Amino acid sequence: MSVNPWLIYPPWLHFSSLFRESVTAEEEPNEFIRFHHYTSALYFGISFVESLLNRKHRELLEKQGITEDKILKTLRKSSFGDKLKNWPALICGRDIDIPGNLLAVLSELYDIRCAITHAKSRGHETYEQLDELDIDQFVTAVAEYAITLHAGLNERYPYWLFGWNYVATAPNVTTPFLINDQQFVHSLASLGVKINAFDAIASNTWRNENMRSIAGYNRIKSVLANAPGCEPYYDQFPFAPRLCKRWWDPLAISQKTPGVHPPMSGGAGLIKSAVKWITPIYPSNGK
């Protein structure tokens, strides 16, 4: 029996699902089905935030030698609002400056999600709020909250916070899987970012400069917004995974735009890796 890839890291499952629902909602002409995708996006977005906080808090408690029974009680007894506002400082061991607009957006949308889940009103006002949902703002707020938490831990944020995922080159294979962020730099180079991905020093420096802050996130996001939907296909790497925006769409993945991989270059003292596919692992704290 095959292992469900989503079991590897639940926050990845929830954010990827949020991203898929957001894209699908924007493309859906049928109002009823569009509300379905909006509702799903709410559930996945809030689930992502809570699962990420739970995971990071669990890691802290495990390092402190807390028993599993006490860890579960701690994770279960706290409200979402308490986790959202207070846990980042607890997890990071210092005050974390979370932008007020992020807390406001996430708190408001959590309330809408609860109103849908525990319906008590006639429902009209709840769905009016849902109809006014700015799905891009929601996805961005969720991602930036996560980036702030990772930055507080002095970690690089994961590449999948852009919503893009890696898929295999084989036909009819759309199962996404996780790779470390070194491969992500190779993919960005393939999509036109000027970075020597084969130079380990340059690659690590670039990741530290661009994958530790909201500003860096926005720089990469702007590049991906104007990039092809899938990483080009290279004959010299026929089985390499490809980074794709619509990783759930077989038709989008099947479009193998040919490309020439950026040449290796450098000088004295530079460390190089000739392997494009680096290491499929997770989690990586990026320190």
PERAJO-V488950 format. One record per pair of residues at least 6 apart in sequence whose C-alpha atoms are under 6 Angstrom apart, sorted by the first residue. I is the first residue (numbers start at 1). J is the second residue. If there is no record, write none. Layout:
BEGIN
i={I;I}
j={J;J}
END
This chain:
BEGIN
i={6;11;11;11;14;14;15;16;18;18;18;19;21;21;25;25;28;57;89;89;92;92;102;143;147;150;151;155;155;155;156;156;156;157;164;164;165;165;166;166;166;166;166;167;167;167;167;168;169;174;179;179;180;183;185;186;189;197;198;198;199;199;200;200;210;229;229;230;230;231;231;232;232;232;233;233;233;234;234}
j={13;48;51;52;44;48;48;163;41;44;45;163;37;41;34;37;34;91;95;96;152;153;141;161;157;157;212;285;286;287;211;212;286;211;244;245;243;244;176;177;241;242;243;174;176;241;242;241;239;248;280;281;281;278;197;197;195;203;272;273;271;272;271;272;216;244;245;243;244;242;243;257;258;259;256;257;258;258;259}
END
